[in-house]
Amino acid sequence: MKIFNTFFMGGYECADHINRSGHRINLLKETQHDLRVAEDYQMLSSIGIKTVREGICWSEVETSCGFFDFSEVYNRMQAAEEYGVQQIWDLIHFGYPDGIYPTHPNFCERFAALCHAFAVFYSENSTQELYVVPINEISFLSWHSGDVRGTVPFAVNSGWDIKYHLCKAAIIGIKALKEADPDCVIILVEPLIKIHGNLQENAEQMHELNQHQFQAMDIIAGRMCSELGGSEEFLDILGFNYYWNCQWNIDDNPLDWPETLKRRTPLADLLEMAYKRYEKPIFISETGHFGSGRVEWIEEITQECLTAKKRGVDLNGICIYPVTDRPDWDDLSSFSNCGIWDLDIDGNRLPNIPYIIAVEKAHAQFTNTNKIMDFVLNFFKN
């Protein structure tokens, strides 16, 4: 069953949180995607990509408590209709309106109202099926805001508490989404990581430590903290974000990439592990690199994903993140040169030709693989 329009997808940066300096950022605006969405979709379509990840930016659309203005989101919906682009919508991509945060007593009520309002608005204004990520990367966000003071509530030693409350909000939000649109597709997105031990840690300790990455999905599935009302029915599609620094030593130092010492666990193994845990359709919901390493990275990811599919993993896509370069959250003057298109000082899109060629070549491998699989399935049906 085809879930997404194209196997390769593109993600547009949409973080809208308060950064370490206490300043509200909005990378949708910083990259001018809100103004250049038609241009962006036209360029992405030209290289064969017809599925994108987007974010509504909760801090922008809730103009006052309980009142929503989705007019900017509507502009992007209209552009998607024009260019035949399938959209996946993040409702929380690290940011909330001023004055609330996951442990605030009104957080769940406010989030449920957002979910209901957006689902109703979407059903009234789009011909597309609603694909929605209630909260992007609960595991990362709980660590970033609850352990290292990266955003509100700027806490330490509180990662589990933040995670618990984000999962609570996600479950309540999913119920609100399903009430407004029973056919909407819920996508959970979490980092896919591997922590490597030193000589003093035993295998059982490391296994337990690596299982923590699945806590958010397990809670929403009702496998943990059942008092929150989670259910396996809330897991329609699972997305896993994977970057070069998703594998690290227990001392917090990321493993080298490209590797000098072969210590990394192959991505295909990690995808197979995640798939077998939940037996739901999965995809790589974010991946990419920066500078000259972009081509080598996507070539490696492609081969690992082909291997995973050969092993029977129900892998449905690879989302390159970001499509356009983006600034650093904590220094908006610093860019990473990490997009399919980089940006000049005026926000003009500058194509990275070697990266585009590599992406098109990689995409063709999956297109051909899918054609072969369809042929085999039809052969046996007949």
PALOTI-525833 format. One record per residue (C-alpha): x, y, z. Coordinates in pm, whole numbers, padded with zeros to 5 digits, always signed. Example, Ala and Ser with C-alpha at 12.3 -4.5 7.8 and 13.67 -1.06 7.14 Angstrom:
<atoms>
+01230-00450+00780+01367-00106+00714
</atoms>
This chain:
<atoms>
+00000+00000+00000+00136+00338-00101+00130+00580+00193+00321+00878+00056+00320+01041-00287+00694+00986-00329+00952+00779-00144+01184+01075-00104+01036+01370+00085+01149+01713+00192+01116+01882+00530+01094+02258+00584+01236+02397+00906+00956+02528+01126+01094+02549+01481+00923+02833+01669+01042+02797+02027+01209+03035+02270+01585+02982+02244+01854+02973+02511+01876+03351+02509+01506+03385+02583+01420+03505+02233+01133+03367+02028+01254+03229+01695+01055+03131+01388+01261+02950+01127+00967+02933+00889+01002+03311+00861+01382+03319+00887+01407+03095+00579+01123+03286+00407+00939+02964+00335+00616+03133+00438+00667+03384+00155+00835+03156-00101+00628+02841-00059+00516+02830-00425+00877+02870-00540+00992+02605-00293+00728+02353-00401+00797+02417-00768+01170+02352-00718+01113+02042-00506+00864+01905-00760+01120+01960-01036+01346+01696-00876+01062+01449-00831+00973+01504-00464+00601+01541-00396+00570+01485-00019+00677+01739+00244+00688+01791+00618+00553+02126+00736+00470+02287+01071+00186+02517+01168+00392+02711+01430+00155+02702+01730+00304+03024+01871+00191+03205+01554-00151+03056+01482-00297+03095+01833-00340+03471+01831-00491+03472+02180-00598+03196+02414-00840+02973+02225-00846+03185+01908-00670+03063+01595-00569+03221+01266-00462+02960+01010-00441+03203+00717-00066+03157+00662-00107+02779+00688-00388+02805+00433-00148+02970+00187+00080+02667+00209-00217+02434+00171-00315+02616-00146+00038+02590-00284+00029+02215-00217-00294+02184-00412-00140+02376-00703+00174+02164-00726+00025+01828-00626+00231+01810-00307+00130+01593-00011+00177+01763+00326+00252+01621+00671+00175+01876+00943+00359+01915+01275+00144+02081+01541+00427+02124+01792+00775+02159+01652+00944+02263+01978+00742+02583+02031+00435+02683+02233+00253+03014+02282+00394+03251+02542+00314+03164+02901+00260+02788+02873+00485+02482+02874+00426+02107+02909+00386+02100+03289+00157+02405+03296-00189+02310+03431-00360+02444+03117-00122+02293+02862-00326+01985+02768-00650+02182+02739-00483+02442+02517-00322+02176+02298-00645+01979+02259-00820+02298+02147-00546+02353+01888-00575+01997+01760-00953+02016+01725-00946+02360+01560-00680+02260+01309-00849+01933+01214-01177+02112+01153-01009+02390+00954-00815+02139+00746-01117+01926+00661-01306+02237+00549-01025+02375+00334-00826+02086+00186-00900+01796-00045-00605+01602+00098-00621+01345+00375-00481+01492+00697-00141+01352+00794-00041+01499+01129+00247+01479+01378+00101+01595+01711+00437+01663+01879+00769+01631+01701+01048+01445+01887+00909+01423+02240+01230+01249+02352+01455+01528+02225+01226+01809+02338+01197+01669+02691+01577+01649+02715+01634+01988+02552+01387+02171+02775+01399+01953+03085+01766+01862+03124+01986+02119+02948+01779+02442+02966+01751+02471+02588+01398+02616+02589+01103+02668+02822+01076+02583+03105+01461+02595+03105+01487+02310+03355+01747+02055+03464+01694+01703+03600+01335+01715+03475+01351+01531+03144+01125+01244+03248+00864+01480+03396+00855+01685+03074+00834+01366+02866+00545+01235+03075+00348+01556+03033+00422+01585+02659+00297+01228+02612-00012+01310+02816-00077+01608+02589-00011+01401+02276-00266+01136+02379-00531+01399+02458-00447+01578+02133-00476+01261+01925-00820+01198+02071-00923+01553+01979-00789+01508+01625-00971+01179+01579-01294+01325+01716-01282+01608+01461-01153+01390+01175-01180+01015+01236-00985+00942+00917-00681+01155+00993-00348+00971+00993-00142+01003+01312+00236+01001+01272+00467+00978+01571+00821+01106+01514+01116+01030+01743+01497+01019+01712+01656+00684+01625+01975+00654+01828+02241+00413+01948+02449+00467+02263+02775+00273+02270+02934+00160+02595+03290+00148+02715+03456-00159+02862+03303-00115+03209+02938-00128+03096+02780-00469+03043+02549-00556+02757+02237-00561+02976+02302-00205+03100+02354-00075+02747+02044-00251+02618+01832-00091+02890+01982+00252+02824+01907+00226+02452+01547+00125+02519+01477+00470+02666+01451+00611+02314+01119+00426+02275+00955+00553+02594+00745+00822+02424+00605+00587+02159+00548+00319+02423+00353+00561+02644+00135+00681+02356+00078+00316+02260-00035+00238+02616+00260+00006+02682+00385+00232+02964+00203+00470+03199-00134+00319+03110-00307+00573+03333-00262+00828+03054-00492+00636+02821-00254+00550+02540-00348+00296+02275-00185+00098+01997-00452+00252+01772-00275+00587+01803+00026+00453+01611-00068+00475+01242+00278+00553+01099+00608+00592+01281+00884+00830+01177+01244+00808+01293+01489+01098+01268+01851+01002+01204+02161+01221+01175+02535+01164+01200+02533+01242+01574+02256+00993+01659+02522+00743+01764+02745+00834+02056+02959+00695+02334+02816+00675+02682+03046+00966+02768+02834+01182+02532+03090+01211+02251+02935+01134+01910+03100+00866+01700+03300+00990+01404+03138+01014+01064+03276+00925+00818+03413+00649+01032+03780+00586+01096+03709+00300+01337+03415+00078+01248+03204+00119+01561+02870+00236+01428+02570+00008+01421+02439-00003+01061+02127+00204+01014+01956-00097+00857+01992-00280+01191+01841+00012+01383+01547+00039+01141+01484-00335+01163+01489-00317+01544+01238-00029+01549+01010-00195+01296+01001-00527+01480+00918-00348+01806+00596-00193+01671+00520-00367+01338+00380-00045+01194+00472+00132+00868+00783+00342+00925+00987+00604+00744+01297+00812+00804+01128+01138+00901+01444+01351+00904+01795+01298+00774+02069+01501+00611+02416+01638+00657+02605+01960+00593+02876+02094+00367+03053+01855+00134+02934+01556+00339+02578+01582+00211+02634+01360-00094+02823+01084+00089+02562+01086+00368+02261+01043+00142+02440+00770-00054+02505+00581+00270+02149+00629+00396+02013+00505+00063+02212+00181+00075+02114+00116+00437+01747+00172+00356+01763-00061+00057+01913-00323+00287+01636-00269+00544+01365-00310+00280+01525-00632+00156+01499-00764+00512+01125-00703+00511+01112-00372+00696+00799-00181+00593+00999+00133+00513+00799+00392+00322+01021+00693+00273+01321+00913+00343+01265+01277+00435+01560+01507+00365+01579+01773+00631+01596+02057+00566+01508+02135+00204+01652+02485+00240+01942+02575+00462+01857+02708+00805+02016+02923+01073+02125+02799+01413+01851+02829+01676+02077+03016+01914+02262+03226+01654+02042+03327+01365+02341+03470+01179+02505+03125+01154+02398+02892+00872+02495+02526+00825+02498+02478+00444+02280+02174+00497+01996+02218+00247+01924+02084-00096+01913+02456-00160+02137+02686+00040+02042+03050+00102+02214+03376+00021+02190+03687+00239+01855+03780+00079+01705+03433+00118+01743+03340-00248+01760+02965-00306+02099+02840-00428+02088+02482-00558+02359+02245-00441+02399+02062-00770+02600+01760-00647+02345+01703-00370+02051+01732-00609+02211+01480-00847+02275+01242-00556+01915+01275-00434+01770+01211-00781+01996+00909-00826+01898+00772-00485+01529+00831-00547+01547+00639-00875+01679+00332-00692+01367+00316-00476+01136+00388-00766+01286+00096-00958+01275-00126-00649+00908-00048-00595+00830-00125-00962+00998-00464-00929+00810-00541-00605+00478-00440-00767+00553-00669-01062+00626-00963-00832+00310-00904-00626+00093-00878-00938+00256-01190-01084+00160-01399-00780-00189-01247-00770-00245-01361-01127
</atoms>
